[in-house]
Amino acid sequence: MNRPQISSVTRLVALGALASLALAGAASAAAVDPEPITFYGDVAAVLQQECQVCHRPNGANLGGMVAPMALTTYEETRPWARSIARQVASRAMPPWDAAPEHNGVFANERTLTQEEIDLLVRWAESGAPAGDPADAPAPIDWPSSDGWLIGEPDLVLQFDEPYFVEDDVEDLYIYFQTTVTEEMIPEDRFVKAIEFRPGSPAVHHIIVPGLGGIAPGNDPVIHEDGMADVLKAGRNLSWQMHYHKEPGPGTGSWDQSSVALKFYGKDEEVKYEVFNADMGKYDFAVPPGESDYTIQTEWTFPSDSEIVGYLPHMHLRGKAAKYEAYYPDGSHEVLLDVPNYDFNWQTTYKYKDRKKVPEGTRVVLTTVFDNSEDNPANPDPTETVRWGEPTTDEMSFGFMSYINEENKGRGAFQGGDGLDLTAVVAFSDESRDGKMQLDEAPGGVKQYFEMMDQNKDGAVDMEEAKAANAFLEQMAEQREQAEAAAAGAAGG
């Protein structure tokens, strides 16, 4: 069969068309394939801004949570590229559990934009190229302060002797003391910043009344200018240490945890002492298998105030937490919603701009617990769970720090004389029967035991403790009224 003849002109036209198609394809490809994402040109800047405060040599220690690797150089980062992509895509990193509607509200926010997440994922998927070192941003000169995020401390306190957490320990609460001597501070000092440092991987949390404490994931306290805690000279500090680990041979470790303090200069003005409203309940029982058990507590502001921040606290069955404000004018606002609480990252949410609330504002804390088998952290979904110090028990607390012009503050746990008897019952209930027996009562409470034991069954339960609290509140109000009347009479 004879093939048709193709003229030279036709060939030229066809070749021209093919060339045009090739050029168009190349242009289209160039438009579809952007410039390659590289470590030096793109990724390093994101890591500096969002990750290296923890992921660096001698990086941040957030309540015992220390980054397992540094991400300050290409050589350090390259082996972790795919892991980084997975962690940021799932938003497991950076750790931040506030609902998205709060983005931009809190000063210590740890979030990535969707564009930053996409950049890190695409870099990993493209083979994690290095790029040109000349494109890298200047490295951050992190302060050489032995890892203290507050900078060089003015005073570091420890309990007096190291303590060995034995191999067989799983959950242990123990108390130590430190005396603030005249050599340390000859007079009361205003404290600008406080940072706790666990001395052992067995430390779960630390509480030092008057200085605060830490749980896993906590940031240090760095007050705004003019705001302070107060450290009194000569006082005895009590360290409540909670150790939690897997028991077994070789798991023991020495601990001598510490707290670093930075003081205001004596010529610096301090206008506000920071107070805490401590909302919480001790009398609850989470039924077996319950996936949405809800507890609510509330606190009312005694005067016009400004909220500094929040810290919800639960244990392994903690699922969600929410702070809501109910204002005197009848309006309502969600202050903080934590829809997916993470026991390992117990964040303090600190405002960029303090939240002003008028006197009479009622703040309601809602905590939600998952005691079902669908909770992978649940030690035993067949048990009824009550308040308790061990990690395998539960707590339902919400802390809220604030200031006001009157320097007036009192936490919700405290009764009229600074004592909450439901807390005394909970802490003293060694038998875990929900009651405080006489032999379990602290020395200072024993003398009031018979009065508190209203049904005369030889024990004080939570309802009787609440009644005693109400009596203390009533007595405190009567005392305040009498003092006000006496002051008025003296003024007249």
C-alpha positions in Angstrom: 0.0 0.0 0.0 1.4 3.4 -1.0 1.8 5.9 1.8 0.6 9.4 1.1 3.4 11.9 0.5 3.9 14.6 3.2 5.1 17.9 1.9 8.0 19.7 3.5 5.7 22.5 4.4 3.4 20.2 6.2 6.4 18.7 8.1 7.5 22.2 9.2 4.0 23.0 10.4 3.8 19.8 12.3 7.2 20.2 13.9 6.3 23.8 14.8 3.1 22.6 16.5 5.1 19.9 18.4 7.6 22.5 19.5 4.8 24.8 20.7 3.2 22.0 22.6 6.5 21.1 24.2 7.1 24.7 25.2 3.6 25.0 26.6 4.1 21.7 28.6 7.3 23.0 30.0 5.7 26.3 31.0 2.7 24.4 32.5 5.1 22.1 34.4 7.0 25.1 35.7 3.7 26.6 36.9 2.6 23.4 38.6 6.0 22.6 40.2 7.0 25.4 42.5 10.5 26.1 43.7 11.7 23.2 45.8 11.3 23.5 49.6 14.7 23.2 51.3 15.9 23.1 54.9 18.0 26.2 54.7 15.7 28.3 52.5 12.4 27.4 54.2 12.3 24.9 57.0 15.0 26.3 59.3 13.0 29.6 59.9 9.9 27.6 61.0 11.9 25.4 63.3 13.6 28.5 64.9 10.3 30.3 65.5 8.1 27.4 66.6 10.3 24.4 67.7 13.8 25.2 68.9 12.9 26.6 72.3 12.5 22.9 73.2 14.3 21.1 70.4 17.9 22.3 70.9 20.8 21.3 73.1 20.0 22.1 76.7 16.5 23.1 75.6 13.4 23.9 77.6 12.3 21.7 80.5 8.5 22.0 80.6 7.5 20.3 83.8 9.8 17.4 83.1 8.9 17.2 79.4 12.2 17.5 77.5 12.6 17.2 73.8 14.3 14.0 72.8 16.3 15.5 69.9 17.6 18.8 68.7 16.4 20.5 65.5 18.9 23.3 65.1 21.0 22.0 62.2 20.3 20.1 59.0 22.3 17.1 60.1 20.2 16.9 63.3 16.9 17.4 61.6 17.2 15.3 58.4 16.7 11.9 60.1 13.5 13.1 61.7 11.8 14.6 58.6 9.1 12.0 58.2 8.4 11.9 61.9 8.1 15.8 61.9 5.7 15.6 59.1 3.4 13.1 60.9 3.5 15.0 64.1 2.6 18.4 62.7 0.0 17.0 60.3 -1.8 15.4 63.2 -1.3 18.6 65.3 0.3 16.5 68.1 3.2 18.9 67.8 3.6 21.6 68.9 1.6 20.6 72.0 -1.3 23.0 72.4 -4.8 21.8 73.3 -7.0 25.0 73.4 -9.7 25.1 70.8 -8.9 26.9 67.5 -11.2 29.8 68.3 -8.7 30.9 70.9 -5.8 31.2 68.5 -4.0 34.5 69.0 -5.5 35.0 72.5 -2.8 33.5 74.7 0.8 34.7 74.9 2.4 31.3 75.2 0.5 29.8 72.2 2.3 26.9 70.5 0.6 26.5 67.1 1.6 26.2 63.4 -0.4 27.8 60.6 -1.8 25.4 57.9 0.8 26.9 55.5 3.6 26.0 57.9 2.3 22.5 58.3 2.0 22.0 54.5 5.5 23.3 54.1 7.0 20.8 56.5 5.0 17.9 55.1 6.0 18.8 51.5 9.7 19.1 52.5 9.6 15.6 54.0 7.7 14.2 51.0 10.2 15.7 48.6 13.2 13.9 50.2 14.1 16.6 52.8 16.6 18.5 50.6 19.2 20.7 52.3 19.4 23.5 49.8 22.0 26.3 49.9 23.4 27.1 53.4 23.7 30.7 52.2 19.9 30.9 52.3 19.7 30.0 56.0 18.5 32.5 58.6 21.0 33.6 61.3 21.0 31.1 64.1 19.3 32.1 67.3 21.7 32.9 70.2 19.9 31.1 73.0 20.8 32.5 76.5 23.5 30.5 78.3 21.6 30.2 81.6 21.9 26.5 82.2 18.7 25.9 80.4 16.6 28.2 82.7 13.9 29.8 80.5 13.5 32.7 83.0 17.2 33.6 82.4 19.9 33.6 85.1 18.1 33.1 88.4 18.7 35.2 91.5 18.0 32.3 93.9 17.8 28.5 93.4 16.1 26.5 96.1 16.2 22.7 96.7 15.0 20.5 99.4 17.8 19.8 101.8 18.9 16.3 100.9 18.7 14.2 97.8 16.0 11.5 97.9 16.1 8.1 96.3 13.0 6.9 94.6 13.1 3.1 95.1 12.8 0.5 92.4 9.4 -0.7 93.6 7.8 2.7 93.7 4.9 3.2 91.3 3.0 6.2 93.0 4.5 8.0 95.9 3.6 11.3 97.6 6.2 12.6 100.0 6.9 16.0 101.6 10.2 17.9 102.1 11.0 21.3 103.6 13.3 24.2 102.8 13.8 27.1 105.1 14.3 30.5 103.3 17.1 31.8 105.5 18.2 35.3 106.2 21.4 34.6 104.1 19.2 33.8 101.1 16.9 36.9 101.4 17.2 39.2 104.5 13.7 40.6 103.8 10.5 39.8 101.9 11.0 40.0 98.2 8.7 40.4 95.2 9.2 37.5 92.7 9.2 38.3 89.0 9.6 34.8 87.6 9.5 31.2 88.9 10.7 28.0 87.2 10.6 24.5 88.6 13.0 21.8 87.4 12.4 18.1 88.2 15.5 16.4 89.4 14.5 12.9 88.3 12.4 11.3 85.5 10.2 9.8 88.3 8.9 13.3 89.2 5.3 13.7 88.1 4.4 16.9 89.8 5.7 19.4 92.4 3.6 21.7 94.6 5.2 24.3 96.8 2.5 26.5 98.5 3.4 30.2 98.0 5.5 29.5 94.8 3.1 27.3 92.8 4.4 24.1 91.2 4.5 22.1 88.0 2.9 19.2 86.2 4.0 17.7 82.9 4.1 20.3 80.2 4.0 23.4 82.4 5.6 26.6 81.4 7.6 28.7 83.9 5.8 31.7 85.5 7.1 35.0 84.2 5.0 37.9 85.5 4.3 41.0 83.5 6.1 44.1 84.8 4.4 45.4 88.0 2.9 41.9 88.9 4.5 39.6 91.4 4.3 36.7 93.9 5.7 37.4 97.3 8.4 35.3 99.0 8.6 35.9 102.7 12.0 35.8 104.5 12.4 33.1 107.1 9.4 31.0 106.0 9.5 27.3 105.7 8.6 26.0 102.2 6.9 22.6 102.0 7.6 20.6 98.9 4.8 18.1 97.9 6.6 15.7 95.6 4.6 13.2 93.5 6.7 10.4 92.0 5.2 8.1 89.4 7.0 5.5 87.3 6.9 1.9 86.2 8.2 -0.2 89.1 10.9 -2.8 88.5 14.6 -3.5 89.0 16.9 -0.6 88.0 14.0 1.9 87.7 15.0 3.8 90.9 16.6 7.2 90.7 17.9 10.0 92.9 16.0 13.3 93.0 16.7 16.7 94.3 14.3 18.9 92.4 14.8 22.7 92.4 13.0 26.0 91.8 14.7 29.1 90.3 13.5 32.6 91.2 14.1 36.0 89.7 13.4 39.0 92.0 12.3 42.5 91.2 14.9 45.1 92.0 14.3 47.0 95.2 13.7 50.2 93.2 11.2 48.6 90.8 7.5 49.3 91.3 5.2 46.3 92.0 1.5 47.2 91.9 -0.2 43.8 92.0 0.1 40.6 93.9 -1.1 37.7 91.8 -3.9 35.6 93.4 -5.3 32.3 92.4 -8.9 31.1 92.4 -8.6 27.3 92.8 -11.8 25.6 91.6 -12.2 21.9 92.2 -14.2 19.1 93.8 -13.2 16.1 95.9 -16.6 14.4 96.3 -17.1 12.6 93.0 -17.3 9.1 91.7 -16.8 8.4 88.0 -18.8 5.2 87.2 -17.2 2.3 85.3 -17.5 2.6 81.5 -18.8 6.2 81.6 -17.3 8.2 78.7 -18.7 11.7 79.4 -18.8 12.1 83.2 -19.1 15.8 83.9 -18.2 17.8 87.1 -18.8 21.5 87.6 -17.5 24.0 90.1 -17.7 27.7 90.2 -16.1 30.8 91.7 -17.3 34.5 91.9 -15.0 37.4 91.7 -15.0 39.6 94.9 -14.2 42.8 93.1 -13.4 44.2 89.6 -10.4 42.1 88.4 -8.3 41.0 85.5 -7.7 37.4 84.7 -4.1 36.5 84.0 -4.5 32.8 82.9 -5.8 29.3 83.5 -4.6 25.8 84.3 -6.9 22.8 84.2 -5.7 19.7 85.9 -7.0 16.1 85.7 -5.4 12.7 85.5 -5.5 9.8 83.0 -9.3 9.9 82.5 -9.4 13.6 81.9 -11.1 14.3 78.6 -12.0 18.0 78.3 -12.2 21.2 80.3 -14.0 24.5 79.9 -14.0 27.9 81.7 -17.1 30.0 81.2 -18.0 33.5 82.5 -21.5 34.5 83.6 -21.5 38.3 83.9 -23.7 40.4 86.3 -25.5 41.8 83.3 -26.7 38.4 82.3 -24.3 37.8 79.4 -22.2 34.7 79.0 -18.8 33.9 77.4 -16.5 30.9 77.0 -13.2 31.9 78.4 -11.2 28.8 77.6 -12.2 25.6 75.9 -9.9 22.6 76.0 -11.7 19.9 74.0 -9.0 17.3 74.0 -7.2 17.4 77.4 -3.7 15.8 77.4 -2.5 14.6 80.8 1.1 14.8 79.5 0.9 18.5 78.5 -0.8 20.4 81.3 -0.6 23.8 79.8 -1.0 27.1 81.6 -2.9 29.4 79.2 -1.7 32.9 79.8 -3.4 35.9 78.2 -1.6 38.3 75.9 -4.0 41.0 77.1 -5.5 40.3 80.5 -9.2 39.6 80.6 -11.2 42.3 82.6 -14.1 41.0 84.6 -16.4 43.0 86.9 -17.2 42.2 90.5 -19.8 39.5 90.7 -18.6 37.7 87.6 -19.2 33.9 88.1 -16.8 31.6 86.5 -17.9 28.0 86.0 -15.4 25.2 85.4 -16.6 22.1 83.6 -14.3 19.0 83.5 -15.2 15.9 81.6 -13.9 12.4 82.2 -13.7 9.2 80.0 -13.7 6.0 82.2 -14.5 3.8 79.2 -12.5 1.2 77.4 -12.3 3.6 74.5 -9.8 5.7 76.5 -6.4 4.2 75.7 -4.9 5.8 78.8 -7.5 4.3 81.2 -5.9 2.0 83.7 -9.1 0.1 84.4 -12.5 0.9 82.9 -14.2 -1.5 85.3 -13.5 0.6 88.4 -15.4 3.4 89.9 -12.9 6.3 90.1 -12.8 8.8 93.0 -10.5 11.6 94.0 -7.0 10.5 94.9 -3.4 11.6 94.8 -2.1 8.6 92.7 -2.2 9.0 89.0 -4.5 6.1 88.6 -7.1 8.0 90.7 -8.6 11.3 89.5 -8.6 15.0 90.2 -10.9 17.7 89.0 -9.2 21.1 89.4 -9.1 24.3 87.5 -6.7 27.1 88.6 -7.2 30.7 87.5 -4.7 33.5 88.3 -5.9 37.1 88.5 -5.1 40.6 89.9 -7.2 43.5 91.1 -6.7 47.1 92.3 -7.7 46.1 95.9 -5.1 43.3 96.1 -7.9 41.1 97.2 -8.0 37.4 96.5 -9.1 34.1 97.9 -9.2 30.7 96.3 -12.4 28.6 96.1 -10.8 25.7 98.0 -10.5 27.9 101.1 -13.1 28.5 103.7 -13.5 31.7 105.7 -10.3 31.0 107.5 -8.3 29.8 104.5 -9.3 26.2 105.2 -11.4 23.9 103.0 -12.6 20.9 105.1 -13.6 18.9 102.0 -9.9 19.0 101.0 -8.9 17.9 104.6 -11.3 15.0 104.4 -10.0 14.0 100.9 -6.3 14.2 101.8 -6.8 12.5 105.2 -8.9 9.6 103.9 -6.2 6.9 103.9 -8.8 4.1 103.9 -10.4 5.6 100.7 -13.9 5.1 102.0 -15.0 8.7 101.3 -14.8 9.6 105.0 -12.3 10.9 107.6 -12.0 8.8 110.7 -10.8 10.4 113.9 -7.4 8.6 113.8 -7.0 9.9 110.2 -7.7 13.6 111.1 -4.8 16.0 111.2 -3.9 17.3 114.7 -5.4 20.8 114.2 -8.7 19.3 113.1 -9.1 16.6 115.8 -10.4 19.2 118.4 -13.3 20.0 116.0 -14.0 16.4 115.0 -17.0 15.9 117.2 -18.7 19.1 116.1 -18.2 18.2 112.4 -19.5 14.6 112.9 -23.1 15.7 112.8 -24.7 12.2 112.5 -22.3 10.8 115.2 -21.2 7.8 113.2 -17.6 8.3 114.2 -16.5 9.7 110.8 -16.8 12.9 108.8 -18.0 12.6 105.2 -18.1 15.1 102.4 -21.6 16.4 103.2 -20.6 17.1 106.8 -17.4 18.8 105.6 -19.4 21.0 103.3 -21.7 22.0 106.2 -18.6 22.9 108.3 -17.3 25.0 105.4 -20.6 26.8 105.2 -20.4 27.5 108.9 -16.8 28.9 108.5 -18.0 31.1 105.6 -20.9 32.4 107.7 -18.5 33.2 110.6 -16.1 35.0 108.3 -18.9 37.1 106.9 -20.1 38.1 110.4 -16.5 39.0 111.4 -16.1 41.2 108.3 -19.4 42.9 109.0 -18.4 43.5 112.6 -15.0 44.9 111.5 -16.6 47.2 109.0 -19.1 48.4 111.6 -16.3 49.1 114.1 -14.2 50.9 111.4 -17.3 53.0 110.6 -17.9 53.9 114.2 -14.2 54.8 114.7 -14.3 57.0 111.6 -17.5 58.8 112.8 
